[in-house]
């Protein structure tokens, strides 16, 4: 397939907002991503006190993360389609209300089944946010700054990794896990107010009915290719990343403190990568994905080669984080480029593929680690990310707009 290179198209801009208010809205949407992601991942640092308090195993407590992630992936195409006529500011405030209420219920719930059910509902809200949040940010700033707005929003991932999750663990150690979720309920409520006050009215611009959502990759070949690339990349990246700690403990005799430092380095690298990607996707979307993917493969090879040395690990994880930030932003712009008129629907499919492949990547990595050792998981990441890069490099440059079939 031969296609031409173009600057990624921007979604329909919201021209009624002043530039200053537009960027305030972007900040509020970034804060939304922060609270959604930290809420989803918070139990990772609280598994032991959660399991002891609720009288369940650590593995069962871990289902709090799994349940929210699965709901975020599998429910999002339906929910985005069913809310296709809802003003996006109103929808985002409703999602944040669900998040705040869910954290409140979690903080006082007397039983584990109630907590698990609450996390499922919160997962549906989280999935819808991932589908609409970036496009909202891109619409409320001047069109020439749309990709920069997307990069700012995606930096919320790195902020959550570097600040949010460690902060939640610190709060639990100073208080208890229920107080931690109560504080996060209050933080979610504050972000709700920020969105309501700063994000302008955003009528739904390009949502489609649910049946047409699943028809998109059938009729739109470039989008189908993008989704396959995203699946390969996510399977490879998260298959390896999930097992970073046991790999470092085995090969570098890493302490818990060193692992924490390494993960923070990765998060800082991701923030830098988001910034770099925000500059490069306008120049070459294809080159950004291919370059970032090759850098990620190089980082994994470096980890295998230098994983016994602290300085080498730090360098490899910094490069890995930077590459991840570039590829992450590139794949969102690839989705936009493949389906500009139906971006929210395409992003709902992207979100479904992304979250499902996180779970599958962790599962495949676990099976491989059990049978070949944790080094095999790193090789899995190298192979799958390399396949994603190869697919992107051999299917042309920027996918052109594909008209819907009549």
N, C-alpha and C positions, 0 to 999 in steps of 0.2 A: 504494500500500500504506500503510495507516494503522495505526500501532502506537503503543504508549504508552511514555512515558519512565520508566525505572526505574534504580535504582542497579545497576551491574553485579553479577551474582551472583558469589559467590566459589566457587572450587573446593573440594572436600571438604577441610576442615582436618585437620591432624595434631595431635591433642589430647594425645598422650603426651609431647610435648616441652615443657620449661619455656620461658617467654617468652625468657629470656636465651639458652638454647641455640638456640631458634628463630632469633633474630637473628644469632647466630654462624653458623648454617647459611646464612642469607641472605647473609652476608658471604662465606662460602666459595663459594656459587653465583655471586656477583658476580665473585669472583676467577676462577672457571671461565670465565665469559664473557670476561673480560679475556684469559686465555691462549689461548682458542680464537680470538678475533678477531685478536689480535696475531700469532698464528701464521699465520693465513690471509692477512693483509695484509703481513706482514714483508718478503716479497720485493720489494714496491714500492720500498722504500728501498735495496734491495741489488742491483738488477738489473744494474748495471754490473760490480761485482766478481763476481757469480754468473756472468754470461755470459763474462767473461774467464777465470775459473778453469776453467769446465766446457767451454769451447770451443764455445759456442753463441751465436746472435744474441741481442740484447736482447729482441726479440719472442718468441723461443722461451723465454727465461727467464721472460717474463711469463706463460707458460702455467702456471707454478706457482700463480699466483693463480687463473687461470681454471679449471684442473682441480679445485682444491679447492672453488671456489664452485659449479661445475656439479654435482659429486658431492654437495655439501651440499643442493642443491635437488632433484635428481631422485631421489636414493636414499632421502630421509627418510620418505616415506609408507610404503614397504615395510618399512624397518627398524623404525619405531615400531610398526607392526602386528605384525611378527614377534617383537618383544620385549614383547608386550602383557601377558604374565604375569610379567615380571621386576620384582623390587623396584626402585624408582626410585633409591634410594641405591646399590644394587649396580650398576645400569646406568650411573649417572653416574661412579662410580669406574672402571668398565671403559672408558668413553669417555676419561677422563683418562689411563688407562694407555696407550691407543692413541696419544693425543696425545704423551705423554712419549716413548714408544718411537719414534714417527714423527719427532719432532724429533731424537732421538738418531741414528736411521738417516740422516736428512738431513745431519747434521753430519759423518758419516764416509763417506757413499756415494761410491764412486769414479766413478760414471757418472750422466749426466743422466737417462736412462730410469728408473733405479732411484729417483731423487729424485721424478720425475713420478709414478711408480706409488705411491710412499709418500704423496705429497700427495693422490692420489685416495682412498686409504683413510682418511687423516685427514679428508678432506672429508665422507665418510659419517658419521664420528663427530661432526663439527661440526654437521651437519644435525640429527642426533638430539638433540644438546644444545639447539639452538634450539627444538626441539619440546617438550622436557620441562622445561627449566630454569626458566622463569618459573612454570609451574604448581607445581613443587616448592617454590619460595620462597613462593608464596601459601598453600600447605598447612601450612607449619611455623610460622606465626605466628598469633596470634589473628585470627579472621575479620575483625574491624573494621579490621585493619591489612594486609589482603591486598593492596590496591592500592598501599599504601606500599611493601610488600616488592617488588612488581613494579617500581616506579619505581627502587628501590635497585639491583635487578639490572640494569635497562636502563641505569643510569648507567655500567655497565662499558663500554658502547660509547664514551661520551665519554672515559672514563679511558684506554681503549686509543688513541683518536685523539690525545689531548693528551699522554699520557705514553708509552704502550707503543711506538708506531711510531717516534717520534723517539729513544727510548731504544735501540731495536734498531739504528738507524742509527748512533748514537753508539758503541755497543759494537763495531760492525763497524769503525768508523774507528780505534778504539783497539786492536782485535785483528784479527780477520778474520771472514768470514761463517760459517765452520764453527764457530768458537768461539761466535759469537752464537747459533746454533741449539743448540749444546751447553748454553749457559746457559739457554736457554728450555726445554730438556728437563728440566733440574734444577728450574726454576720450576714446570713442569707437574707434576713429581713432588711438590713441596711442596703444591701445591693439591690433588692427589690425597689426600695425608695429611689436609689440612684438612677435606675433604669426608667422609672416612671417620670422622673424630673428632667432627665437629660436626653433620652432617646426620642426623636420626633415621631409623629404618627407615620407608620409604614404600612400602607395597604398591601395585601399580598399581591406580588407582581407576577409570579410564574409557577405557582403550584398547580398540580394536575390531579385528577381523580386517581384512586388507588389502582384501578385496573391498568391505567396508562403508565403508572410508575413502573410496574414490572414489565411492561412492554418496551420501555425505553432501551434497555441494552439489546433487545432483540432487533429493534429497528435502527438503532444508532451504533454502528460498528466502532467508531472511535471511542464511545463511552464504554462499550464492552471491553475493548483493549485496555482502557484505563483501569477498569475494575479488576481485570486479571493482574495488571501490574501492581495495583494496590494490595491485592491478596498475597502475591508473592513477596512483596516488600515487607508487609506486616508479619506474615508467617516467619520470614527470616529474621527480622529485627527482634520481635518479641520472643521468638523461640530461643534466641541467644540471650537477650537481655534478662529474661526471667531467671536465668541460672548464672548471672554474673557473680553473685555472692558465693555459691558453692565452688565455682571455678577459681575464684581468687583465694578462697580458703584452702583449696587443694594444691594450687600451683604456686601461690605466693605466701602461704601461711598467714593470710590477712586476718587482722583482728576486726572486731565489729566496728571499732572507731575508724579504721582505715577504709573499710567498706563504705561507711557513711561519707567520708571525705570524697571517695571515688564517685559516689552517686551525686554528690553536690557538684563535683567537677563536670560530670555528664550534663547536669541541668544547666549550669552556666554555659557550657558549650552549645547546648540547644538554643539558649536565648541568643547567643551570638549568631548561630546558624539561621535563626528566624530573621535577624536583621540582614545578614548577607543575602539570604534568599529573597527578601523584600526588594533588594537592589538588582538582583540578577534575573529574576523571572521576567521582567519587562524586556530585557535584552535578549534572552534565549531561554524559553521555558524548557525546551528539550535539553539544552545544555545544562541547565540547573539540575534537572533530575538525574541525568547521566553522570554529571560531575559529582553531585552529592552521593549518588549510589556507589560510584567507584571509590570515593573517599571512605564511605562506610565499610566497604569490603576491605580496603586498605587498613582501616582501624582494627577490624577483626583479625586480619593476618598479623598485624603488629601485636595484638593481644596474645596470639598464639606464640609468637616469636619472643616477646619480651615480658610475658606474663609472670615470670618469676622475679622480676625486678620492680620495685616500687615506682621509680621514675618512669619506667617504660609503661607500666599500667596507667599512671596518671596521663601520660601523653596519648596513649591509645584511647582512653575514655574521653578525653577532651576532644579528640578528633571525631570519635564516634558521636558524641553529642552534637558537635557542629554539623556533621554530615546529616544526622537525623533531622535537625532543624531545617536545613535546606530542602531535603527530600520531602519532609512533611508539608511545607508550604508549597512546594512544586506540585505535589499530587493534588492538592486542593485546587490550584490554578489549572491543572490538567483536566479536572472534572468540570470546571467552569468552561474551559475552552472547548470541551467535547459537547457540552449541552448548555449553552448560554441562556436559551429561552426557557429551560426547565431546570435551572440550577438547584433549587431546593429539593426537587424530586430526585435529581441525580445525587445530591449530597446525602439524601436519606439512604439511597442504595450504597453509597460510599461508606456511610456510618455502619450500616448493617454488615457489609463485608469486613470493615475494619475491626469491629468488636468481635465478630464471629471468629475472625482469623487470630485475634489475640488469644482467645480461648484455645483454638486449635493449635496455634504455635506453642503455647505452654504445654499442651497435652503431648504433642509430637516431641517437643524437647525433653519432657519428662521420660517418655518411653526410650528415647535415644540415650539419655543420660544413664538410665538404669542398665542398658544393655552394652553401651560402648564407652561410658564415662562422659564427664561434662565437656571434654574437649570436642567430642562428637557433636555437641549442640552448637558450638562455635562454628564448626565446619558446615553444619546445616544452615546457619545464618549466611555464611559466605556464599554457598551455592544458590540459595533462594534469592538473595538480594542481587547476585550476579545475573540470574535469570531475568529478574525484573528490569535491570539495566539493559540487558541484551534485547529484550522485547521492546523497550522504549527506543533504543538506538536503531532497530531494524524495521520499525513500523512508521518511520518518517518523522517529521517534525511536529508542527502543531496540528492537531486534528481540526479540520474545517467544520463549520456548522453543517449539521445533517438535518434536512427538513423532515418533519414527521410524515410518515406514510399516510396516505389518505384512506 
